[in-house]
Amino acid sequence: MSGSGEAAIKAAAGRVGRYRWTICGLLFAATAINYVDRQMIAVLKPDLAKELSWSETDYANIVFWFQCAYAIGYLGFGKIVDAIGARFGYAIAVVIWTIAHVAHGGVHSVTQFALARFGLGIGESGNFPAGVKAVTDWFPAKERAFAIGLFNAGSNVGAILTPLLIWAMVPAIGWRMTFVVTGVFGIAWLVAWLAIYRDKPHAHPKVGEAELAHITQDPADPSVEIKNLWGKLLVKRETWAFALGKFFIDPIWWFYLFWLPSYLGKQYGLNLTSWDTPTAAIALAAIYLISDVGSVAGGWLSGRLMGAGMSVNKARKLTMLISACFVLPVVFTTFYGNLWISVLAIGVAAAAHQSFSATLYALPSDLVPRFAVGSVIGIGGTLGAVGGMVFSKYAGYVLDAIGSYAPLFIVAGAAYFLALLSVHLLSPRLERAALSA
């Protein structure tokens, strides 16, 4: 950017609008709804297992099919949002996942639950490709990690709300109607999204010239038509740097999301669906409240380091290293013997995950041109879901065979260092990949 261009942006700094943060708020809300719909089965698992006679392997298979669909859907939605934009790509995703979520209220068997979860996985897989695409279009590079961290914090809010909603609603209307009633959230969000969002900031009447200049301050990507984009991306080390990072860390978040409620129930005798004993709901909510801090802090730290003059490469990787170190106490969770110490250790680990994840999600916009961001996120999300499928089978086997969560928490402690090592080996300087036509 020319010196005069930089001066103009600085001069307008005090007048720069904030409408892009309204967009971020919509992404936050969608992610919260996404996680309410996703986590309900995990919170209800102890009751559903008794009512429907599930084994740990049955539950692992239900989770497996959700993750299988998530892997397939991530590939599809990565291409969809690159082709038609985040506005309609996101809308398609929300329609699919809301219908599938409501359908949970009418199922009666493991197979039917697996089918409903498969539909949910297809729809929910569109959340992050569309969300990161929207951030890429609406935020300059120095704000993207923070914006991603903010909207990713919606996952924690959704995870906080889920046990509280279950605790409040299930004793009154039953678990089936709870699935149906909470489907309203997705419909309400969809109406707001289509009314407010536009794929191009310059086409939005509420974006002023100063804010538009701020959003577009980075050098423009070259305007080229890439044939066989995915084929070119799949041979790039930069694509695999992101994808392998997702492969290692995503299964850990799935573990927290799908197995923590049953772990707390088994280890400490907590009941998640009783009005008389809200301790379980409070404990789960506390874990995800702590994790919310990490989601915002990771994006903030990365941007802060860059603003202080550190290179993108060092800022992103230092943030990920610090995050990985904060995960380590979770390895000893099964040995603490105290509910609230365990909640603190898991909460800090979940916060560190969110910090690591927000920074990792910023890498595609660093490593590939804007038009390929959605596709790279789709590839990475698919590999992350494959990792989750492997982990869910492993978890079901371990829990049925030895009944201990200790091996699972050990894997959780190591995964982030493996992810960072993969990123560094495949992209030592985080340099942008060159894509030829």
C-alpha positions as CSV (number, residue, x, y, z in Angstrom):
1,M,0.0,0.0,0.0
2,S,1.3,3.5,-0.8
3,G,2.2,5.9,1.9
4,S,-0.7,8.2,1.0
5,G,-3.1,5.3,1.3
6,E,-1.8,4.4,4.8
7,A,-2.1,8.0,5.8
8,A,-5.6,8.2,4.6
9,I,-6.6,5.2,6.6
10,K,-4.9,6.5,9.8
11,A,-6.6,9.9,9.3
12,A,-9.9,8.2,9.0
13,A,-9.3,5.9,12.0
14,G,-11.5,7.9,14.3
15,R,-14.3,7.8,11.8
16,V,-14.1,4.1,10.8
17,G,-17.5,2.5,11.3
18,R,-18.1,-0.7,13.1
19,Y,-20.7,-2.4,11.1
20,R,-18.4,-5.3,10.4
21,W,-18.7,-6.2,14.1
22,T,-22.5,-6.5,13.5
23,I,-21.6,-9.2,11.0
24,C,-19.3,-10.8,13.5
25,G,-22.2,-10.8,16.0
26,L,-24.4,-12.7,13.5
27,L,-21.6,-15.3,13.1
28,F,-21.3,-15.6,16.9
29,A,-25.1,-16.2,17.2
30,A,-25.1,-18.9,14.4
31,T,-22.2,-20.7,16.1
32,A,-23.9,-20.6,19.5
33,I,-27.1,-22.1,17.9
34,N,-24.9,-24.6,16.1
35,Y,-23.5,-25.9,19.3
36,V,-26.8,-26.0,21.2
37,D,-28.1,-28.3,18.5
38,R,-24.9,-30.3,18.4
39,Q,-24.4,-30.8,22.1
40,M,-27.9,-31.7,23.2
41,I,-27.4,-35.4,22.6
42,A,-24.3,-35.4,24.7
43,V,-26.0,-33.8,27.7
44,L,-29.0,-36.1,27.3
45,K,-26.8,-39.2,26.8
46,P,-27.1,-40.7,30.3
47,D,-30.9,-40.6,30.2
48,L,-31.1,-41.7,26.5
49,A,-28.7,-44.6,27.2
50,K,-31.0,-45.9,30.0
51,E,-34.2,-45.4,28.0
52,L,-32.8,-46.9,24.8
53,S,-30.3,-49.3,26.2
54,W,-27.2,-47.8,24.5
55,S,-23.7,-49.1,25.2
56,E,-20.7,-46.9,25.0
57,T,-20.0,-48.4,21.5
58,D,-23.5,-47.6,20.4
59,Y,-23.0,-44.0,21.4
60,A,-19.6,-43.9,19.8
61,N,-21.2,-45.1,16.5
62,I,-23.8,-42.4,16.7
63,V,-21.0,-39.8,17.1
64,F,-19.1,-41.5,14.3
65,W,-21.9,-41.0,11.8
66,F,-22.2,-37.3,12.8
67,Q,-18.5,-36.9,12.2
68,C,-18.6,-38.8,8.9
69,A,-21.3,-36.5,7.6
70,Y,-19.4,-33.5,9.0
71,A,-16.3,-34.7,6.9
72,I,-18.4,-35.0,3.8
73,G,-20.3,-31.8,4.3
74,Y,-17.1,-29.8,5.0
75,L,-15.8,-30.7,1.6
76,G,-19.1,-29.7,0.0
77,F,-19.6,-26.4,1.9
78,G,-16.0,-25.3,1.3
79,K,-16.7,-25.4,-2.4
80,I,-20.2,-24.0,-2.1
81,V,-19.2,-20.9,-0.1
82,D,-16.4,-20.2,-2.6
83,A,-18.8,-20.5,-5.5
84,I,-21.9,-18.7,-4.2
85,G,-20.7,-16.7,-1.2
86,A,-21.3,-16.9,2.5
87,R,-24.8,-15.4,2.4
88,F,-26.6,-18.2,0.7
89,G,-24.0,-20.9,1.6
90,Y,-24.7,-20.2,5.3
91,A,-28.5,-20.2,4.7
92,I,-28.4,-23.6,3.1
93,A,-26.4,-25.0,6.0
94,V,-28.7,-23.6,8.6
95,V,-31.9,-24.9,6.9
96,I,-30.4,-28.4,6.7
97,W,-29.1,-28.6,10.3
98,T,-32.3,-27.1,11.7
99,I,-34.5,-29.7,10.0
100,A,-32.2,-32.5,11.1
101,H,-32.1,-31.2,14.7
102,V,-35.9,-31.1,15.0
103,A,-36.0,-34.6,13.6
104,H,-34.2,-35.9,16.7
105,G,-37.5,-35.5,18.5
106,G,-39.1,-38.3,16.5
107,V,-36.5,-41.0,16.6
108,H,-36.6,-44.3,18.6
109,S,-33.5,-46.4,17.9
110,V,-29.7,-46.2,17.5
111,T,-30.0,-46.3,13.7
112,Q,-32.6,-43.5,13.6
113,F,-30.4,-41.4,15.9
114,A,-27.5,-42.0,13.6
115,L,-29.5,-40.9,10.6
116,A,-30.6,-37.7,12.4
117,R,-27.1,-37.0,13.4
118,F,-25.9,-37.6,9.9
119,G,-28.2,-34.9,8.6
120,L,-27.2,-32.6,11.4
121,G,-23.5,-33.2,10.5
122,I,-24.1,-32.3,6.9
123,G,-25.7,-29.0,7.8
124,E,-23.5,-28.0,10.7
125,S,-20.4,-28.6,8.6
126,G,-21.2,-25.4,6.8
127,N,-20.9,-23.1,9.8
128,F,-17.1,-22.6,9.8
129,P,-16.4,-22.5,6.1
130,A,-19.1,-19.9,5.7
131,G,-18.1,-18.0,8.9
132,V,-14.4,-17.8,8.0
133,K,-15.3,-16.8,4.4
134,A,-17.4,-13.9,5.8
135,V,-14.6,-12.8,8.1
136,T,-12.2,-12.9,5.2
137,D,-14.5,-10.7,3.1
138,W,-15.4,-8.3,5.9
139,F,-12.1,-7.9,8.0
140,P,-8.5,-6.8,7.2
141,A,-5.8,-9.4,8.0
142,K,-4.8,-7.9,11.3
143,E,-8.4,-8.2,12.7
144,R,-9.3,-11.6,11.3
145,A,-7.9,-13.8,14.1
146,F,-9.7,-11.7,16.7
147,A,-12.9,-11.7,14.7
148,I,-12.7,-15.5,14.3
149,G,-12.0,-15.8,18.0
150,L,-15.1,-13.7,18.8
151,F,-17.5,-15.7,16.6
152,N,-15.9,-19.0,17.6
153,A,-16.7,-18.0,21.2
154,G,-20.3,-18.7,20.2
155,S,-19.4,-22.3,20.4
156,N,-18.7,-21.9,24.1
157,V,-21.9,-19.9,24.7
158,G,-23.8,-22.6,23.0
159,A,-22.1,-25.2,25.1
160,I,-22.9,-23.1,28.2
161,L,-26.6,-22.7,27.3
162,T,-27.2,-26.4,26.4
163,P,-27.1,-27.9,29.9
164,L,-29.0,-25.0,31.3
165,L,-31.7,-25.4,28.6
166,I,-31.8,-29.1,29.2
167,W,-32.1,-28.6,32.9
168,A,-34.9,-26.1,32.4
169,M,-36.9,-27.7,29.6
170,V,-36.6,-31.5,29.8
171,P,-38.3,-32.0,33.2
172,A,-41.2,-29.8,31.9
173,I,-41.7,-30.9,28.3
174,G,-39.6,-34.0,27.8
175,W,-36.5,-34.5,25.7
176,R,-38.4,-35.0,22.4
177,M,-40.2,-31.6,22.5
178,T,-37.0,-29.9,23.7
179,F,-35.4,-30.9,20.3
180,V,-38.5,-29.4,18.5
181,V,-38.7,-26.2,20.4
182,T,-35.0,-25.3,20.2
183,G,-35.3,-25.6,16.4
184,V,-36.9,-22.2,16.5
185,F,-33.5,-20.6,17.2
186,G,-32.2,-21.6,13.7
187,I,-35.2,-20.2,11.9
188,A,-35.0,-16.9,13.7
189,W,-31.3,-16.5,12.9
190,L,-31.9,-17.4,9.2
191,V,-34.4,-14.5,8.9
192,A,-31.9,-12.0,10.4
193,W,-29.0,-13.3,8.3
194,L,-30.7,-12.9,5.0
195,A,-32.0,-9.5,5.9
196,I,-28.7,-8.1,7.1
197,Y,-25.7,-9.9,5.4
198,R,-24.2,-9.1,2.0
199,D,-21.2,-10.9,0.5
200,K,-19.5,-7.7,-0.5
201,P,-19.0,-4.9,2.1
202,H,-19.1,-2.2,-0.6
203,A,-22.7,-3.4,-1.5
204,H,-24.0,-2.8,2.0
205,P,-25.7,0.6,2.6
206,K,-24.5,0.8,6.2
207,V,-20.8,0.5,5.4
208,G,-19.2,4.0,5.0
209,E,-16.2,4.9,2.9
210,A,-13.8,5.0,5.9
211,E,-14.9,1.5,7.1
212,L,-14.7,0.2,3.5
213,A,-11.1,1.5,3.2
214,H,-10.3,-0.1,6.5
215,I,-11.7,-3.5,5.4
216,T,-9.9,-3.4,2.0
217,Q,-6.5,-2.0,3.3
218,D,-4.7,-5.3,2.4
219,P,-3.2,-5.8,-1.0
220,A,-5.8,-7.3,-3.3
221,D,-5.5,-10.9,-4.5
222,P,-4.7,-11.2,-8.2
223,S,-7.8,-11.6,-10.3
224,V,-7.3,-15.0,-11.9
225,E,-9.5,-17.9,-12.8
226,I,-8.0,-21.1,-11.4
227,K,-8.9,-24.3,-13.1
228,N,-9.0,-27.4,-10.9
229,L,-8.6,-25.4,-7.8
230,W,-8.9,-28.3,-5.4
231,G,-6.3,-30.3,-7.4
232,K,-3.8,-27.5,-7.0
233,L,-4.6,-27.0,-3.3
234,L,-4.2,-30.6,-2.5
235,V,-0.6,-30.6,-3.6
236,K,0.3,-27.5,-1.6
237,R,2.1,-27.9,1.7
238,E,0.2,-24.8,3.0
239,T,-3.1,-26.7,2.6
240,W,-1.8,-29.6,4.6
241,A,-0.3,-27.4,7.3
242,F,-3.8,-26.3,8.2
243,A,-5.4,-29.6,7.5
244,L,-3.1,-31.7,9.7
245,G,-3.5,-29.1,12.5
246,K,-7.2,-29.7,12.3
247,F,-6.7,-33.5,12.2
248,F,-5.0,-33.4,15.6
249,I,-7.0,-30.8,17.5
250,D,-10.6,-31.3,16.3
251,P,-11.0,-34.8,17.9
252,I,-10.2,-33.3,21.3
253,W,-13.0,-30.7,21.1
254,W,-15.3,-33.5,20.0
255,F,-14.3,-35.4,23.0
256,Y,-15.0,-32.5,25.3
257,L,-18.3,-31.9,23.6
258,F,-19.7,-35.4,23.4
259,W,-18.1,-37.2,26.4
260,L,-17.7,-34.6,29.2
261,P,-21.4,-34.8,30.4
262,S,-21.1,-38.6,30.8
263,Y,-17.7,-38.3,32.3
264,L,-19.0,-35.9,35.0
265,G,-22.0,-38.1,35.5
266,K,-19.9,-41.3,36.0
267,Q,-17.0,-39.8,38.0
268,Y,-19.1,-37.6,40.3
269,G,-22.6,-39.0,40.1
270,L,-24.1,-35.9,38.6
271,N,-27.6,-35.8,37.0
272,L,-28.0,-33.4,34.1
273,T,-31.7,-33.5,33.7
274,S,-33.0,-33.0,37.2
275,W,-34.3,-29.7,38.5
276,D,-33.3,-30.8,42.0
277,T,-29.6,-31.2,41.2
278,P,-28.4,-28.3,39.0
279,T,-24.7,-29.0,40.0
280,A,-24.1,-30.8,36.7
281,A,-25.5,-28.0,34.6
282,I,-23.4,-25.5,36.5
283,A,-20.2,-27.5,36.2
284,L,-20.6,-27.9,32.4
285,A,-21.5,-24.2,32.0
286,A,-18.5,-23.3,34.1
287,I,-16.1,-25.3,31.8
288,Y,-17.4,-23.5,28.7
289,L,-17.5,-20.1,30.3
290,I,-13.8,-20.5,31.1
291,S,-13.2,-21.7,27.5
292,D,-14.8,-18.5,26.2
293,V,-11.9,-16.5,27.5
294,G,-9.5,-18.6,25.5
295,S,-11.4,-18.1,22.2
296,V,-11.2,-14.3,22.5
297,A,-7.7,-14.2,24.0
298,G,-6.1,-16.3,21.3
299,G,-7.3,-14.1,18.5
300,W,-6.5,-11.0,20.5
301,L,-2.9,-12.1,21.4
302,S,-2.1,-13.0,17.8
303,G,-3.3,-9.7,16.5
304,R,-1.6,-7.8,19.4
305,L,1.8,-9.4,18.6
306,M,1.4,-8.5,14.9
307,G,0.5,-5.0,15.9
308,A,3.7,-4.8,18.0
309,G,5.8,-5.6,14.9
310,M,6.1,-9.4,15.2
311,S,5.8,-11.3,11.9
312,V,2.7,-13.2,11.1
313,N,4.6,-16.4,11.3
314,K,6.0,-15.8,14.8
315,A,2.8,-14.3,16.2
316,R,0.6,-17.1,15.1
317,K,3.0,-19.9,16.2
318,L,3.8,-18.3,19.5
319,T,0.1,-18.0,20.3
320,M,-0.4,-21.7,19.4
321,L,2.6,-22.8,21.5
322,I,1.4,-20.9,24.6
323,S,-2.1,-22.4,24.1
324,A,-0.7,-25.9,23.8
325,C,1.2,-25.5,27.1
326,F,-2.0,-24.5,28.9
327,V,-3.6,-27.8,27.9
328,L,-1.2,-30.0,29.8
329,P,-2.9,-30.1,33.3
330,V,-5.9,-31.9,31.7
331,V,-3.8,-35.0,31.4
332,F,-4.2,-35.6,35.1
333,T,-8.0,-34.9,35.3
334,T,-8.9,-38.4,36.4
335,F,-6.5,-38.2,39.3
336,Y,-7.7,-35.0,40.9
337,G,-10.6,-36.5,42.8
338,N,-12.4,-33.2,43.2
339,L,-15.2,-32.0,40.9
340,W,-14.2,-28.3,40.9
341,I,-10.5,-28.9,40.4
342,S,-11.4,-31.2,37.4
343,V,-13.8,-28.5,36.1
344,L,-11.0,-25.9,36.3
345,A,-8.4,-28.2,34.6
346,I,-10.9,-29.1,31.8
347,G,-12.0,-25.5,31.5
348,V,-8.5,-24.2,31.1
349,A,-7.8,-26.9,28.5
350,A,-10.9,-26.0,26.6
351,A,-9.9,-22.3,26.7
352,A,-6.5,-23.2,25.4
353,H,-8.1,-25.3,22.6
354,Q,-10.3,-22.3,21.6
355,S,-7.2,-20.0,21.6
356,F,-5.3,-22.5,19.4
357,S,-8.3,-23.1,17.2
358,A,-9.0,-19.4,16.6
359,T,-5.3,-18.9,15.6
360,L,-5.3,-22.0,13.4
361,Y,-8.5,-20.8,11.6
362,A,-6.7,-17.6,10.7
363,L,-4.0,-19.5,8.8
364,P,-5.9,-20.1,5.5
365,S,-6.3,-16.4,5.0
366,D,-2.5,-16.1,5.5
367,L,-1.6,-19.0,3.4
368,V,-3.8,-18.9,0.3
369,P,-5.6,-16.2,-1.8
370,R,-9.0,-15.0,-0.7
371,F,-10.8,-17.0,-3.4
372,A,-9.4,-20.3,-2.0
373,V,-10.0,-19.7,1.7
374,G,-13.3,-21.6,1.9
375,S,-11.9,-24.6,0.0
376,V,-8.8,-24.9,2.3
377,I,-11.1,-24.7,5.4
378,G,-13.3,-27.4,3.8
379,I,-10.3,-29.7,3.3
380,G,-9.0,-29.0,6.8
381,G,-12.4,-29.5,8.4
382,T,-12.8,-32.8,6.6
383,L,-9.5,-34.0,7.9
384,G,-10.5,-32.8,11.4
385,A,-13.7,-34.8,11.2
386,V,-11.9,-37.9,10.0
387,G,-9.7,-37.5,13.1
388,G,-12.8,-37.2,15.2
389,M,-14.2,-40.4,13.6
390,V,-11.0,-42.3,14.6
391,F,-11.1,-40.8,18.1
392,S,-14.8,-41.7,18.7
393,K,-14.2,-45.3,17.8
394,Y,-11.1,-45.3,20.1
395,A,-13.1,-43.7,22.9
396,G,-16.0,-46.3,22.6
397,Y,-13.5,-49.2,22.7
398,V,-11.6,-47.8,25.6
399,L,-14.6,-47.0,27.7
400,D,-16.3,-50.4,27.1
401,A,-13.0,-52.3,27.6
402,I,-11.5,-50.6,30.7
403,G,-14.1,-48.0,31.7
404,S,-11.4,-45.3,32.3
405,Y,-11.2,-41.9,30.7
406,A,-7.5,-41.5,31.6
407,P,-6.1,-42.6,28.1
408,L,-8.5,-40.1,26.4
409,F,-7.2,-37.2,28.6
410,I,-3.6,-38.2,27.8
411,V,-4.3,-38.0,24.1
412,A,-5.9,-34.6,24.7
413,G,-2.8,-33.3,26.3
414,A,-0.5,-34.3,23.5
415,A,-2.6,-33.3,20.4
416,Y,-1.8,-29.6,20.3
417,F,2.0,-30.1,20.2
418,L,1.6,-32.5,17.3
419,A,-0.6,-30.0,15.5
420,L,1.9,-27.1,16.0
421,L,4.7,-29.4,14.9
422,S,2.8,-30.2,11.7
423,V,2.1,-26.6,10.9
424,H,5.7,-25.6,11.4
425,L,7.2,-28.5,9.4
426,L,4.9,-27.9,6.5
427,S,5.0,-24.1,6.5
428,P,8.1,-22.9,8.4
429,R,7.4,-19.2,7.5
430,L,3.7,-19.2,6.8
431,E,4.3,-17.8,3.3
432,R,1.3,-17.5,0.9
433,A,1.0,-20.3,-1.7
434,A,1.3,-19.3,-5.3
435,L,-1.7,-20.7,-7.3
436,S,-1.3,-20.6,-11.1
437,A,-4.2,-20.5,-13.5
